[in-house]
Amino acid sequence: MVSGTGTLDTAAPDAPASAAPAWLAVASLAISTFASVTTEFLPIGLLTNIASSLGISEGTAGLTITLPAVMAALTGPVLIIASGRLDRRIVLLVLSAILVLSNLLAALAPNLATMLVARVLLGIVVGGFWTFAPGATGHLVPAALQPRAMSYVLAGVSLATIAGVPVGALLGDLMGWRAPFVVSTVLAAAVLALQLRVLPSMPPARAVRPRDLLVPFTHAPARLVLVATLFLVGGHFTGYTYLRPMLQQVFGLASDGVTALLLVYGVTGFAGTFLGGRLAMRSARGSALLAAAIVATVLLLSAWIGGGGTAAAGIAIFAWGLAFGLVPVSMTTWMLKALPQGQESGQALLVTCFQIAISSGAFFGGLVVDGYGIASVLLLGGVLAALAVAIIGAGRVLR
């Protein structure tokens, strides 16, 4: 509901006491969110293989990143309005079922059209889970424990933005590009079965109204967070979508070397997520500024200098992974501090901006890589990240 202070409250007033089944339900939401966002990023580590198998260019294959991000950006706000007072248990179970279908279609896709249908379905799931899952924790645990439960769910998002590429690349190299989607199908089906057993009825206190989503636009600090997110995440994904071709063409790595460095990216990104939590508690703005500066530096130097083999690529990937690990937690914390009286509406729009940035980065990156090559994509991404540095540095926001 919307409280007297303007905060969007979606939690039920009679959340159950903390118990093992309740935390198991929270874990199921975290795993679903992790699985959906991981699947969103799988094609990044498989892009070259998917393009070759389906007989399309790497730029066209980038649509497998663009479409789900576009759908996710639209789905969050639309679903939260359209679902009205529908039991959130039903909504989450339907989303989990669609996730199974999406992964199965992707694993079996004989052509680009089928793959894109699968990715559109995935976008619905990503936007839905990222919107509904954090708020659903209010139905599962007491109010005092809800921040902890929400952090677990959001950690699934953060970990997925880091793990999807290296995990997909490793499985793809070992068993072919369809294998990661098969694994995701099995994981999604297992989580759906678990949720059927552990998720309780979760009726919302009231239907969310469209005007509730306008709250962040009325506060300058919140608007700044949204704009900074567009440039930073957009710049990152302009280059990151074509990370595998970059390592092969710019740094001259073979397939085994690429897979190893993607794993390095995952490990350092995971470490960056925890580091970001600590830094964001001190200064969310400062943490976001640091991340943007490192991403911009890595992309611009890679575009201008290139080469250097494994050593140079390793340094670039280490710094890039660590930096982007800071981003999800930094931006989320920054928004919470910037909009204390409308945290949930701020989070909903932050998700939308995040997904718009992903889709835009992948789409325009695809146009640039097909027309001008990998180095130009890195240059574009670096410029966007540098603009994020300027926006964050110049903005007057809550720390």
KADA-V471387 format. One line per field, one symbol per residue. ss: DSSP state (2 for helix, 1 for strand, 0 for the rest). phi: phi as a letter, one per 40 degrees, with the letter a starting at -180 (. if undefined). burial: b if it has 16 or more other C-alpha atoms within 10 Angstrom, else e. A space follows every 10 residues. Layout:
ss = ???
phi = ???
burial = ???
//
This chain:
ss = 0100000100 0000000002 2222222222 2222222222 2222222222 2222000222 2022222222 2222222222 2200000222 2222222222 2222222200 0222222222 2222222222 2222222220 0022222222 2222222222 2222222222 2222200022 2222222222 2222222200 0000000002 2222222202 2222222222 2222222222 0022222220 0000222222 2222222222 2222222222 2222222222 2222222222 2222000022 2222222222 2222222222 2222222200 0022222222 2222222222 2222222222 2202222222 2222222222 222200000
phi = .ccccgccbb cccbdcccad dccccccccc cccccccdcd cdcccbdccc ccccgbcccc cccccccccc cccccdcccc cccfbcdccc dccccccccc cdcccccbdc acdccccccc ccdccdcccc cccccccccb bcdcbcdccc cccccccccc cccdcccccc ccccbgccdd cccccccccc cdcccccbcc cbcccacccd ccccdcccbd dccccccccd cccccdcccc dbccdccccc bgccdccccc cccddccccc cccccccccc ccaccccccc ccccdccccc cccccggggc cccccccdcc cccccccdcc ccccccccbc cacccccccc cccdcccccc cccccccccc cbhcdccccc ccccccccdc cccccbbcc
burial = bbeeeebbbb bbeebeeeee ebbbbbbbbb bbbbbbbbbb bbbbbbbbbb beeeeebbbb bbbbbbbbbb bbbbbbbebb beeeeeebbb bbbebbbbbb bbbbbbbebe ebeebbbbbb bbbbbbbbbb bbbbbbbbbb bbbeebeebb ebbbbbbbbb bbbbbbbbbb bbbeeebbbb bbbbbebbbe bbeebeeebb ebbbeebbee ebbebbeeee bbbbbbbbbb bbbbbbbbbb bbbbbbbbbb bbbeeebbbe bbbbbbbbbb bbbbbbbbbb bebbbbbbbb bbbbbbbbbb ebbeebbeeb eebbebbbbb bbbbbbbbbb bbbbbbbbbe bbbbbbbbbb bbbbbbbbbb bbbbbbbbbe eebbbbbbbb bbbbbbbbbe bbeeeebee
//
